[in-house]
Amino acid sequence: MYATQALTHLVPLATEELDKNKVTPGVLGFLVFAALAVGVWALMKSMNRHMGRVNFEEAPDPDAAAAEPAGPAGDKAASPGK
């Protein structure tokens, strides 16, 4: 028996028992939602683990260092003749 034939036999049974005012997602909806929730939890746990392993030191910006005015300590270091 083909699946389409089996479904055509089950559809009339489902329409008799279906209450149009009370439709719920049922067990399948709960299982899909639970699988999505477990998947998101696993992805977030993996992301936190990977972010903890990141060792990143930002290099100083050469434009910012050149734009800063030299203070009194910088003047003494810049002119070795004094």
N, C-alpha and C positions, 0 to 999 in steps of 0.2 A: 504494500500500500504506500502510495506517495504521501509526502508531507502535506501537500496542498489538499489532498482528499481527506486526510485526517483532520486538518484545520476546518474544512467545510462542514465536517460532522460535529465539531466542537463549538463552532460559532453559534448555532441556534441554541445550544445549551447555555452558553454564556449570556446570551441576550435575555433569556428568561430570568436568570438569577441576578442580573445587573440592576442595581438601584441607581437611577440617574441622579438622585439627590445626594447620594453618599458614595463617592468614588475616592479611593485612597490609593497611594502608591504601592502598598502591599509589601510583601517580603522581598521581592526583586528590587524594588526601589530602595529599601533599607540596605540590602547587600551592596548595591552599586554605590550608595552614599558612604557606607562603611569602608569599601575598598578605596574610594577617592580620599577619604580622611586618612586612612593608613598610609596611602601613597604620599600625601602631602606631608604627613609627619615624618616619614622616612627621608623625603627630600630635604626637609628643613634640618633634620639631624645630620645628614651628610653635608649640607652646606655649612653648618656650624663647625663641623669637624675640619672641613677644608679651609675655612676662613681662619681657624685657629693655627693652622700650619703655615699661613702666609707670613713671610718675613720680609717686610718692605721698609726700606729707609729712603726717604725722599731726598734727592740731591738738592743742594742749595741752588736757588735760581740765580744765574750769573747777572741777569739784568737788574735784579733787586739789589745785589751787592754793589754794583757799579753806581746805582742811583742814590745810594745812601751818602749823605755828607759825612766827611771825616770829622770826628770829634777831636778833643784835645789829645787823647792818647793816640789817635790816628795821625795827627800832625807830627808828633815826635818820632813815630815809626817811619813816616814817609820821608823825613829829612834827616839822614844820618850825619850830616855835617854839623849840626847844632849841638 
